[in-house]
Amino acid sequence: MPHVYFHCSNLNEALIDRYGAVVDDLAEARDHAARVVRSLTKARSLEDWRGWVLHVNDDLGDELFVVPFAFMLGKPH
C-alpha cells in the first residue's frame, strides 16, 4: 500500500501535508484528494481557493497527479 501526501499551493504559499495517507491505489488517492479540497474550501474564510492546486506525491517525493481546486469549485459567480 503506497503512502501518499497531499500538498496544496498557490502562487504565494504552500500547505505541506506532513502525515499523508496510506491508499490502496490511485483511485483511492483521487478520492482522498477530492475530500481534502472539499474540506479546505468549506472552511469559513475569505480565501478564494480557485488559485490553489493540490499536489499528490508518493513517499519518494515524486508527483503522481495534481488537482486544481478550480476544477472542483467551478467559475466564480
C-alpha positions as CSV (number, residue, x, y, z in Angstrom):
1,M,0.0,0.0,0.0
2,P,1.5,3.3,-1.1
3,H,1.9,6.2,1.3
4,V,0.9,9.5,-0.5
5,Y,1.0,13.1,0.6
6,F,-1.5,15.9,-0.3
7,H,0.3,19.3,-0.6
8,C,-1.6,22.4,-1.5
9,S,-0.2,25.6,-3.0
10,N,-0.9,28.8,-4.8
11,L,1.4,31.5,-6.1
12,N,2.1,32.8,-2.6
13,E,2.0,30.0,-0.1
14,A,2.0,26.2,0.4
15,L,0.3,23.9,2.9
16,I,2.5,20.9,3.4
17,D,1.0,17.5,4.4
18,R,3.4,16.1,6.9
19,Y,1.4,12.9,7.6
20,G,0.0,11.7,4.3
21,A,-2.3,8.7,4.0
22,V,-1.9,5.1,3.0
23,V,-4.0,4.3,0.0
24,D,-4.6,1.1,-2.0
25,D,-4.4,2.7,-5.4
26,L,-4.6,5.9,-7.4
27,A,-8.4,5.8,-7.4
28,E,-8.4,5.9,-3.6
29,A,-5.7,8.7,-3.7
30,R,-8.0,10.7,-6.1
31,D,-11.0,10.2,-3.8
32,H,-8.9,11.4,-0.8
33,A,-7.7,14.4,-2.8
34,A,-11.3,15.4,-3.5
35,R,-12.1,15.2,0.2
36,V,-9.1,17.4,1.0
37,V,-10.2,20.0,-1.5
38,R,-13.8,19.9,-0.2
39,S,-12.7,20.2,3.5
40,L,-10.4,23.2,2.8
41,T,-13.0,25.1,0.7
42,K,-15.8,24.5,3.2
43,A,-13.9,26.3,6.0
44,R,-15.3,29.7,6.6
45,S,-12.7,32.2,5.3
46,L,-12.3,34.9,2.7
47,E,-9.8,32.8,0.8
48,D,-10.6,32.4,-2.9
49,W,-9.4,28.8,-3.4
50,R,-9.7,28.8,-7.2
51,G,-6.0,29.7,-7.5
52,W,-4.9,26.7,-5.4
53,V,-3.6,23.3,-6.6
54,L,-3.4,20.1,-4.7
55,H,-0.3,18.1,-5.5
56,V,-0.4,14.3,-4.7
57,N,3.1,12.9,-4.1
58,D,4.4,9.5,-3.3
59,D,6.7,8.8,-0.4
60,L,9.8,9.4,-2.6
61,G,8.5,12.9,-3.4
62,D,7.5,12.1,-7.0
63,E,4.3,13.9,-8.1
64,L,1.6,11.4,-9.0
65,F,-1.0,13.9,-10.2
66,V,-2.4,17.4,-9.4
67,V,-6.0,18.6,-8.8
68,P,-6.6,22.3,-9.4
69,F,-9.2,23.5,-6.9
70,A,-10.9,25.4,-9.7
71,F,-11.9,22.0,-11.3
72,M,-13.9,21.2,-8.3
73,L,-15.2,24.7,-7.5
74,G,-16.2,25.9,-10.9
75,K,-16.3,29.5,-12.0
76,P,-17.0,32.4,-9.6
77,H,-20.5,33.9,-9.7
